[in-house]
């Protein structure tokens, strides 16, 4: 297709994507799941696993390879904008009295599933089905550990927002622990990719650049952010100019964290956290969030669904491995976070709720898996097994949370 044809086709793709998402989200809510789970399932439905399985020609024609770059760009923009609004709603004051809880919960949520993932990788290395032949143990073991330790940070944030938990202790703890878990997992991934490419600069850029970015943003970065906040108080014209400069800052932060291989969502999220609180921050959230979640964010789930296949897990032995991976994922993440929260003095209900929220892997997992598949670290078979684990743990999160804390935290209207 020409560039013009692709742009014309994109409007039709987006219209169909939004319609499918609305229908599946409606069904998802009726079944007690949040809309975000419906959007994730809609991505799988429109991908090769379902649409492409039954109608391969129609699916390939409707989502030609050339069009994926446009979908990917829209998905990244939507994700960055959404994570910025999540950062705006993030209350750091709720964490100051619970710093010990955040540290212990995040450490448990990383170390336990990471150790289990490393053990599973060691067991699977003896077979040629799961890792590429050229991959060494020092590359395969930490990669699978990182994949098991990841938390679906954007998914977690969306569930917390939809449940109205952003301003609660449970929501703040889960967001903080999830952000730390994902940052650590991406740091490990950077080390694996550095080893795989024989380039230590990849790890140095990701870890060192991320720490420097956060430090500068919350010190020197306060100055321009304060100026933007004051500019918004100068009437309607000032507010429009402030919005423009905020978007410039958002895109630069997303660009930088993406460039250093830490992923754009972290730059967007931390910018939202660093923004001065007040009338302008509330206005930003009301302006950006509705259009982002309704128009752009579904593209993120659709793009990931286009790379997902379930027809590759077609053997009883593979299903045994899949169930073992799933059990290790749930015990390592939900179980460890629950025990850590209880050890820090959280109530049984809050600890169960935190474990349920942290257990979600979602599409952050799919991003790591796609990187591993593209770089030749894992095979399509292991990719499919881990995708199954990611979707099931995400589907489990809301029922687990409702069972633990449903009476305390009602969904947003």
Protein Blocks (a to p, Z undefined) as FASTA:
>chain_A
ZZklmmmmmmmmmmmmmmmmmmmmmmmmmnopafklmmmmmmmmmmmklmmmmmmmlmmm
mmgfklmmmmmmmmmmmmmmmmmmmmmmpcfklmmmmmmmmmmmmmmmmmmmmmmmmmmm
mmmmmpcklbcfklcfklmmmmmmmmmmpccfklmmmmmmmnopmmpmklmmmmmmmmmm
mmmmmmmmmmmmmmmnopaklmmmmmmmmmmmmmmmmmmmmmmmmmmmmmmmnojklmmm
mmmmmmmmmmmmmmmmmmnonojklmmmmmmmmpccdjklmmmmmmmmmmmmmmmmmmmm
mmmmmmgcfklmccfklmmmmmmmmmmmmmmmmmmmmmmmmmnopafklmmmmmmmmmpn
kjmlmmmmmmmmmnomacfklmmmmmmmmmmmmmmmmmmmmmmmmmmmccdZZ
